[in-house]
Amino acid sequence: MKSVTIRLSLVENVNKFVNIVSAFPYEMDLRAGRHVVDAKSILGIFSLDLSRPITLEIYAEDCGELMEKIRPFVEEDK
């Protein structure tokens, strides 16, 4: 499993993000506090507080291609 922090602050970003992650066969969740939703669900994502960073949990070991495609959404460590 791999976890990264992402930010989806705009509606357009949510649509782009869901289109990207839906193209991959493995399971992914988004976690915001105690709330967990399917990362491939637009409605689920909109139920989260998008003003704050969200944790993406990817249930796969080899996810390099996905990580490259979602790079614009990944929060850099500060």
MMTF fields as JSON, N, C-alpha, C and O atoms, coordinates in Angstrom:
{
  "mmtfVersion": "1.0.0",
  "mmtfProducer": "UNKNOWN",
  "numBonds": 311,
  "numAtoms": 312,
  "numGroups": 78,
  "numChains": 1,
  "numModels": 1,
  "chainsPerModel": [1],
  "groupsPerChain": [78],
  "chainIdList": ["A"],
  "bondAtomList": [4, 2, 8, 6, 12, 10, 16, 14, 20, 18, 24, 22, 28, 26, 32, 30, 36, 34, 40, 38, 44, 42, 48, 46, 52, 50, 56, 54, 60, 58, 64, 62, 68, 66, 72, 70, 76, 74, 80, 78, 84, 82, 88, 86, 92, 90, 96, 94, 100, 98, 104, 102, 108, 106, 112, 110, 116, 114, 120, 118, 124, 122, 128, 126, 132, 130, 136, 134, 140, 138, 144, 142, 148, 146, 152, 150, 156, 154, 160, 158, 164, 162, 168, 166, 172, 170, 176, 174, 180, 178, 184, 182, 188, 186, 192, 190, 196, 194, 200, 198, 204, 202, 208, 206, 212, 210, 216, 214, 220, 218, 224, 222, 228, 226, 232, 230, 236, 234, 240, 238, 244, 242, 248, 246, 252, 250, 256, 254, 260, 258, 264, 262, 268, 266, 272, 270, 276, 274, 280, 278, 284, 282, 288, 286, 292, 290, 296, 294, 300, 298, 304, 302, 308, 306],
  "bondOrderList": [1, 1, 1, 1, 1, 1, 1, 1, 1, 1, 1, 1, 1, 1, 1, 1, 1, 1, 1, 1, 1, 1, 1, 1, 1, 1, 1, 1, 1, 1, 1, 1, 1, 1, 1, 1, 1, 1, 1, 1, 1, 1, 1, 1, 1, 1, 1, 1, 1, 1, 1, 1, 1, 1, 1, 1, 1, 1, 1, 1, 1, 1, 1, 1, 1, 1, 1, 1, 1, 1, 1, 1, 1, 1, 1, 1, 1],
  "groupList": [{"groupName": "MET", "atomNameList": ["N", "CA", "C", "O"], "elementList": ["N", "C", "C", "O"], "formalChargeList": [0, 0, 0, 0], "bondAtomList": [1, 0, 2, 1, 3, 2], "bondOrderList": [1, 1, 2], "singleLetterCode": "M", "chemCompType": "L-PEPTIDE LINKING"}, {"groupName": "LYS", "atomNameList": ["N", "CA", "C", "O"], "elementList": ["N", "C", "C", "O"], "formalChargeList": [0, 0, 0, 0], "bondAtomList": [1, 0, 2, 1, 3, 2], "bondOrderList": [1, 1, 2], "singleLetterCode": "K", "chemCompType": "L-PEPTIDE LINKING"}, {"groupName": "SER", "atomNameList": ["N", "CA", "C", "O"], "elementList": ["N", "C", "C", "O"], "formalChargeList": [0, 0, 0, 0], "bondAtomList": [1, 0, 2, 1, 3, 2], "bondOrderList": [1, 1, 2], "singleLetterCode": "S", "chemCompType": "L-PEPTIDE LINKING"}, {"groupName": "VAL", "atomNameList": ["N", "CA", "C", "O"], "elementList": ["N", "C", "C", "O"], "formalChargeList": [0, 0, 0, 0], "bondAtomList": [1, 0, 2, 1, 3, 2], "bondOrderList": [1, 1, 2], "singleLetterCode": "V", "chemCompType": "L-PEPTIDE LINKING"}, {"groupName": "THR", "atomNameList": ["N", "CA", "C", "O"], "elementList": ["N", "C", "C", "O"], "formalChargeList": [0, 0, 0, 0], "bondAtomList": [1, 0, 2, 1, 3, 2], "bondOrderList": [1, 1, 2], "singleLetterCode": "T", "chemCompType": "L-PEPTIDE LINKING"}, {"groupName": "ILE", "atomNameList": ["N", "CA", "C", "O"], "elementList": ["N", "C", "C", "O"], "formalChargeList": [0, 0, 0, 0], "bondAtomList": [1, 0, 2, 1, 3, 2], "bondOrderList": [1, 1, 2], "singleLetterCode": "I", "chemCompType": "L-PEPTIDE LINKING"}, {"groupName": "ARG", "atomNameList": ["N", "CA", "C", "O"], "elementList": ["N", "C", "C", "O"], "formalChargeList": [0, 0, 0, 0], "bondAtomList": [1, 0, 2, 1, 3, 2], "bondOrderList": [1, 1, 2], "singleLetterCode": "R", "chemCompType": "L-PEPTIDE LINKING"}, {"groupName": "LEU", "atomNameList": ["N", "CA", "C", "O"], "elementList": ["N", "C", "C", "O"], "formalChargeList": [0, 0, 0, 0], "bondAtomList": [1, 0, 2, 1, 3, 2], "bondOrderList": [1, 1, 2], "singleLetterCode": "L", "chemCompType": "L-PEPTIDE LINKING"}, {"groupName": "GLU", "atomNameList": ["N", "CA", "C", "O"], "elementList": ["N", "C", "C", "O"], "formalChargeList": [0, 0, 0, 0], "bondAtomList": [1, 0, 2, 1, 3, 2], "bondOrderList": [1, 1, 2], "singleLetterCode": "E", "chemCompType": "L-PEPTIDE LINKING"}, {"groupName": "ASN", "atomNameList": ["N", "CA", "C", "O"], "elementList": ["N", "C", "C", "O"], "formalChargeList": [0, 0, 0, 0], "bondAtomList": [1, 0, 2, 1, 3, 2], "bondOrderList": [1, 1, 2], "singleLetterCode": "N", "chemCompType": "L-PEPTIDE LINKING"}, {"groupName": "PHE", "atomNameList": ["N", "CA", "C", "O"], "elementList": ["N", "C", "C", "O"], "formalChargeList": [0, 0, 0, 0], "bondAtomList": [1, 0, 2, 1, 3, 2], "bondOrderList": [1, 1, 2], "singleLetterCode": "F", "chemCompType": "L-PEPTIDE LINKING"}, {"groupName": "ALA", "atomNameList": ["N", "CA", "C", "O"], "elementList": ["N", "C", "C", "O"], "formalChargeList": [0, 0, 0, 0], "bondAtomList": [1, 0, 2, 1, 3, 2], "bondOrderList": [1, 1, 2], "singleLetterCode": "A", "chemCompType": "L-PEPTIDE LINKING"}, {"groupName": "PRO", "atomNameList": ["N", "CA", "C", "O"], "elementList": ["N", "C", "C", "O"], "formalChargeList": [0, 0, 0, 0], "bondAtomList": [1, 0, 2, 1, 3, 2], "bondOrderList": [1, 1, 2], "singleLetterCode": "P", "chemCompType": "L-PEPTIDE LINKING"}, {"groupName": "TYR", "atomNameList": ["N", "CA", "C", "O"], "elementList": ["N", "C", "C", "O"], "formalChargeList": [0, 0, 0, 0], "bondAtomList": [1, 0, 2, 1, 3, 2], "bondOrderList": [1, 1, 2], "singleLetterCode": "Y", "chemCompType": "L-PEPTIDE LINKING"}, {"groupName": "ASP", "atomNameList": ["N", "CA", "C", "O"], "elementList": ["N", "C", "C", "O"], "formalChargeList": [0, 0, 0, 0], "bondAtomList": [1, 0, 2, 1, 3, 2], "bondOrderList": [1, 1, 2], "singleLetterCode": "D", "chemCompType": "L-PEPTIDE LINKING"}, {"groupName": "GLY", "atomNameList": ["N", "CA", "C", "O"], "elementList": ["N", "C", "C", "O"], "formalChargeList": [0, 0, 0, 0], "bondAtomList": [1, 0, 2, 1, 3, 2], "bondOrderList": [1, 1, 2], "singleLetterCode": "G", "chemCompType": "PEPTIDE LINKING"}, {"groupName": "HIS", "atomNameList": ["N", "CA", "C", "O"], "elementList": ["N", "C", "C", "O"], "formalChargeList": [0, 0, 0, 0], "bondAtomList": [1, 0, 2, 1, 3, 2], "bondOrderList": [1, 1, 2], "singleLetterCode": "H", "chemCompType": "L-PEPTIDE LINKING"}, {"groupName": "CYS", "atomNameList": ["N", "CA", "C", "O"], "elementList": ["N", "C", "C", "O"], "formalChargeList": [0, 0, 0, 0], "bondAtomList": [1, 0, 2, 1, 3, 2], "bondOrderList": [1, 1, 2], "singleLetterCode": "C", "chemCompType": "L-PEPTIDE LINKING"}],
  "groupTypeList": [0, 1, 2, 3, 4, 5, 6, 7, 2, 7, 3, 8, 9, 3, 9, 1, 10, 3, 9, 5, 3, 2, 11, 10, 12, 13, 8, 0, 14, 7, 6, 11, 15, 6, 16, 3, 3, 14, 11, 1, 2, 5, 7, 15, 5, 10, 2, 7, 14, 7, 2, 6, 12, 5, 4, 7, 8, 5, 13, 11, 8, 14, 17, 15, 8, 7, 0, 8, 1, 5, 6, 12, 10, 3, 8, 8, 14, 1],
  "groupIdList": [1, 2, 3, 4, 5, 6, 7, 8, 9, 10, 11, 12, 13, 14, 15, 16, 17, 18, 19, 20, 21, 22, 23, 24, 25, 26, 27, 28, 29, 30, 31, 32, 33, 34, 35, 36, 37, 38, 39, 40, 41, 42, 43, 44, 45, 46, 47, 48, 49, 50, 51, 52, 53, 54, 55, 56, 57, 58, 59, 60, 61, 62, 63, 64, 65, 66, 67, 68, 69, 70, 71, 72, 73, 74, 75, 76, 77, 78],
  "secStructList": [7, 3, 3, 3, 3, 3, 7, 7, 7, 1, 2, 2, 2, 2, 2, 2, 2, 2, 2, 2, 2, 2, 6, 1, 7, 1, 7, 3, 3, 3, 3, 3, 6, 6, 3, 3, 3, 3, 6, 6, 7, 2, 2, 2, 2, 2, 6, 1, 7, 6, 6, 1, 7, 3, 3, 3, 3, 3, 7, 7, 1, 7, 7, 2, 2, 2, 2, 2, 2, 6, 4, 4, 4, 5, 7, 7, 7, 7],
  "xCoordList": [0.842, 0.0, 0.886, 1.935, 0.461, 1.171, 0.191, -0.964, 0.653, -0.175, 0.513, 1.716, -0.264, 0.238, -0.829, -2.02, -0.394, -1.32, -1.583, -0.653, -2.861, -3.235, -4.14, -4.667, -4.307, -5.223, -6.097, -5.596, -7.413, -8.398, -9.287, -10.442, -8.761, -9.482, -10.48, -11.334, -10.391, -11.304, -12.145, -11.695, -13.36, -14.245, -13.574, -13.674, -12.894, -12.216, -11.153, -10.943, -10.472, -9.442, -10.048, -9.445, -11.224, -11.88, -12.207, -11.957, -12.757, -13.086, -11.848, -11.863, -10.78, -9.533, -8.962, -8.529, -8.965, -8.426, -9.19, -8.577, -10.512, -11.325, -11.096, -11.027, -10.978, -10.698, -9.36, -9.239, -8.357, -7.04, -7.088, -6.682, -7.581, -7.533, -8.462, -8.204, -9.53, -10.458, -9.826, -10.312, -8.767, -8.093, -7.196, -6.673, -7.012, -6.138, -6.969, -7.992, -6.54, -7.374, -7.378, -8.24, -6.459, -6.397, -7.278, -7.709, -7.532, -8.395, -7.66, -6.461, -8.402, -7.852, -8.925, -10.099, -8.509, -9.42, -8.879, -7.674, -9.788, -9.412, -9.849, -10.978, -8.949, -9.223, -9.068, -8.038, -10.117, -10.091, -10.608, -11.811, -9.697, -10.089, -10.61, -9.9, -11.831, -12.404, -13.247, -13.773, -13.379, -14.178, -13.313, -12.23, -13.796, -13.084, -14.061, -15.176, -13.626, -14.462, -13.626, -12.396, -14.3, -13.657, -13.073, -13.78, -11.798, -11.135, -11.671, -11.39, -12.429, -12.976, -14.407, -15.048, -14.908, -16.289, -16.35, -15.916, -16.881, -17.0, -17.894, -17.554, -19.024, -19.921, -19.258, -19.417, -18.516, -17.807, -16.809, -16.716, -16.063, -15.051, -15.709, -15.197, -16.84, -17.509, -18.111, -18.497, -18.196, -18.679, -17.573, -17.842, -16.33, -15.196, -14.973, -15.46, -14.235, -13.842, -12.655, -11.521, -12.922, -11.882, -10.998, -10.064, -11.277, -10.441, -9.156, -8.252, -9.08, -7.913, -7.282, -7.949, -6.006, -5.372, -6.043, -6.578, -6.006, -6.647, -5.597, -4.688, -5.704, -4.765, -5.316, -6.426, -4.531, -4.875, -4.145, -2.921, -4.904, -4.33, -4.489, -5.604, -3.369, -3.35, -2.997, -1.952, -3.853, -3.641, -2.935, -3.47, -1.72, -0.886, 0.562, 0.833, 1.473, 2.885, 3.499, 4.274, 3.158, 3.74, 2.77, 1.938, 2.882, 1.946, 2.683, 2.192, 3.849, 4.666, 3.973, 4.053, 3.288, 2.601, 1.489, 1.324, 0.725, -0.328, 0.273, -0.245, 1.356, 1.98, 2.433, 2.328, 2.928, 3.351, 2.159, 2.258, 1.042, -0.14, -0.835, -1.434, -0.763, -1.436, -0.498, -0.877, 0.703, 1.693, 1.142, 1.469, 0.327, -0.176, -1.048, -1.225, -1.584, -2.47, -1.745, -2.3, -0.52, 0.211, 0.774, 1.381, 0.563, 1.103, 2.58, 2.948, 3.404, 4.835, 5.082, 4.408, 6.065, 6.436, 7.047, 7.823, 6.683, 7.193, 8.154, 8.693],
  "yCoordList": [-1.182, 0.0, 1.244, 1.271, 2.251, 3.53, 4.634, 4.612, 5.6, 6.749, 8.04, 8.208, 8.951, 10.277, 11.304, 10.992, 12.52, 13.608, 14.378, 14.773, 14.585, 15.306, 16.48, 16.565, 17.384, 18.507, 18.598, 18.635, 18.632, 18.737, 19.94, 19.779, 21.13, 22.331, 22.862, 23.678, 22.421, 22.907, 21.763, 20.617, 22.07, 21.058, 20.397, 19.182, 21.183, 20.62, 19.62, 18.614, 19.894, 18.975, 17.638, 16.589, 17.663, 16.423, 15.58, 14.374, 16.199, 15.459, 14.861, 13.697, 15.636, 15.141, 13.995, 12.98, 14.166, 13.148, 11.832, 10.772, 11.891, 10.673, 9.995, 8.767, 10.765, 10.176, 9.449, 8.385, 10.008, 9.369, 8.08, 7.025, 8.154, 6.971, 5.858, 4.686, 6.202, 5.183, 4.312, 3.215, 4.784, 4.029, 2.919, 2.11, 2.871, 1.876, 0.819, 1.145, -0.452, -1.547, -1.733, -2.439, -1.133, -1.408, -0.485, 0.575, -0.923, -0.19, 1.016, 0.959, 2.114, 3.34, 3.994, 4.025, 4.515, 5.234, 6.627, 6.867, 7.542, 8.867, 8.979, 8.631, 9.468, 9.584, 11.043, 11.674, 11.557, 12.906, 12.782, 12.661, 12.814, 12.593, 11.18, 10.222, 11.03, 9.699, 9.244, 8.131, 10.096, 9.782, 9.12, 9.608, 8.012, 7.293, 7.064, 6.588, 7.413, 7.204, 6.547, 6.602, 5.935, 5.352, 6.49, 7.442, 6.398, 7.465, 7.58, 8.566, 6.6, 6.62, 7.151, 7.138, 7.616, 8.089, 9.614, 10.202, 10.243, 11.704, 12.161, 13.106, 11.502, 11.89, 11.705, 12.537, 10.617, 10.381, 11.479, 11.956, 11.884, 12.926, 14.238, 14.941, 14.574, 15.825, 15.813, 16.865, 14.65, 14.595, 14.936, 15.087, 15.059, 15.379, 16.888, 17.634, 17.318, 18.724, 18.949, 18.603, 19.528, 19.707, 20.922, 21.164, 21.68, 22.838, 22.425, 23.241, 21.166, 20.648, 19.516, 18.898, 19.242, 18.106, 16.789, 16.644, 15.838, 14.533, 13.459, 13.639, 12.348, 11.245, 10.243, 9.734, 9.967, 8.941, 7.672, 7.665, 6.594, 5.288, 4.377, 4.109, 3.91, 3.067, 1.665, 1.453, 0.698, -0.682, -1.483, -2.459, -1.046, -1.718, -1.331, -0.237, -2.217, -1.934, -1.204, -0.265, -1.631, -1.057, -0.038, -0.381, 1.215, 2.238, 3.466, 4.589, 3.249, 4.343, 5.151, 6.379, 4.468, 5.179, 6.06, 7.2, 5.539, 6.339, 7.552, 8.661, 7.356, 8.458, 9.562, 10.746, 9.177, 10.165, 10.974, 12.189, 10.307, 10.98, 11.889, 12.892, 11.55, 12.379, 13.408, 14.094, 13.512, 14.452, 15.879, 16.499, 16.434, 17.799, 17.951, 19.062, 16.851, 16.912, 16.623, 16.858, 16.118, 15.691, 16.897, 17.779, 16.923, 17.971, 17.682, 16.565, 18.666, 18.511, 18.638, 19.406, 17.869, 17.977, 19.346, 19.858, 19.927, 21.263, 21.189, 22.213],
  "zCoordList": [0.0, 0.0, 0.0, 0.643, -0.713, -0.769, -0.406, -0.832, 0.382, 0.767, 0.356, 0.557, -0.224, -0.573, -0.224, -0.191, 0.033, 0.332, -0.953, -1.656, -1.25, -2.465, -2.108, -0.999, -3.076, -2.902, -4.154, -5.278, -3.934, -5.014, -4.726, -4.33, -4.92, -4.502, -5.532, -5.186, -6.783, -7.818, -8.383, -8.417, -8.822, -9.407, -10.607, -10.779, -11.436, -12.608, -12.195, -12.874, -11.07, -10.584, -10.161, -10.389, -9.554, -9.134, -10.367, -10.378, -11.388, -12.616, -13.264, -13.664, -13.372, -13.961, -13.136, -13.682, -11.81, -10.913, -11.059, -11.185, -11.042, -11.158, -12.509, -12.573, -13.579, -14.891, -14.899, -15.507, -14.233, -14.178, -13.362, -13.85, -12.125, -11.25, -11.73, -11.457, -12.436, -12.936, -14.021, -14.295, -14.626, -15.683, -15.123, -15.889, -13.805, -13.188, -12.468, -11.866, -12.523, -12.018, -10.501, -9.979, -9.795, -8.361, -7.539, -7.994, -6.312, -5.387, -4.817, -4.547, -4.636, -4.045, -3.192, -3.562, -2.048, -1.16, -0.905, -0.989, -0.591, -0.12, 1.328, 1.674, 2.175, 3.607, 4.03, 3.793, 4.66, 5.232, 6.656, 6.884, 7.601, 8.991, 9.163, 8.857, 9.645, 9.837, 8.65, 8.654, 7.638, 6.453, 5.383, 5.061, 4.838, 3.776, 2.636, 2.847, 1.399, 0.22, -0.873, -0.847, -1.822, -2.994, -3.83, -4.163, -4.168, -4.931, -6.354, -7.035, -6.813, -8.169, -8.205, -9.256, -7.063, -6.948, -6.866, -5.876, -7.894, -7.891, -6.738, -6.026, -6.554, -5.46, -4.107, -3.213, -3.954, -2.701, -2.409, -1.278, -3.42, -3.245, -2.837, -1.966, -3.458, -3.117, -1.711, -1.201, -1.081, 0.295, 1.3, 2.492, 0.819, 1.692, 1.747, 0.897, 2.75, 2.872, 1.933, 2.264, 0.764, -0.251, -0.012, -0.776, 1.024, 1.33, 2.044, 2.225, 2.445, 3.166, 2.364, 1.534, 2.603, 1.924, 2.305, 3.404, 1.382, 1.546, 1.334, 0.523, 2.043, 1.875, 0.874, 1.032, -0.155, -1.14, -0.74, -0.61, -0.545, -0.213, -1.424, -1.872, -1.945, -3.141, -2.705, -2.09, -3.013, -2.579, -3.665, -4.192, -3.986, -4.973, -4.691, -4.195, -5.002, -4.782, -5.975, -5.797, -7.179, -8.384, -8.981, -9.821, -8.541, -9.002, -9.538, -9.424, -10.115, -10.633, -11.716, -11.723, -12.639, -13.723, -13.167, -13.601, -12.208, -11.573, -10.874, -11.007, -10.132, -9.399, -10.354, -10.033, -11.51, -12.501, -13.013, -13.182, -13.255, -13.807, -12.802, -13.189, -11.506, -10.497, -9.864, -8.915, -10.378, -9.824, -9.635, -8.623, -10.548, -10.336, -9.077, -8.578, -8.571, -7.402, -6.094, -5.02, -6.163, -4.968, -4.241, -4.848, -2.929, -2.077, -1.837, -1.473, -2.036, -1.779, -0.285, 0.401, 0.223, 1.634, 1.891, 1.084, 3.027, 3.347, 4.486, 4.905]
}
